[in-house]
Amino acid sequence: MTLIFLLCIAAFTITRIDTPDYILIPITTVLLTCSSFIDSFLLGKTYKEKGFITGIAVGLIFSCLITLIAIKFGLFSFNEIYISKICAVMFAGISGGIIGVNI
């Protein structure tokens, strides 16, 4: 839910201003990592156990969504940018899950 909300705000902002293409990848990476962190934080806080596993699960789900959408639109390319985006999403998910359980 957080991902959809953040992406809607970003899409609205990007369409209102003239955004160069080279800025879109960092913007989407930041939005995905923020939403992964927030969602895993909320799940960790709700369940109060297994924050690491919850974070990995959220990160994997987000990573699968990224990959499926990229494949569907023919934008998938397995390169360093893709690997760094997946690592950032996974790390944010794990961090959010752990912090959510411990707070």
ABEGO torsion letter per residue (X at the ends): XAAAAAAAAAAAAAAABBBBAAAAAAAAAAAAAAAAAAAAAAAAAAAGBGAAAAAAAAAAAAAAAAAAAAAAAGABBBBAAAAAAAAAAAAAAAAAAAAAAAX
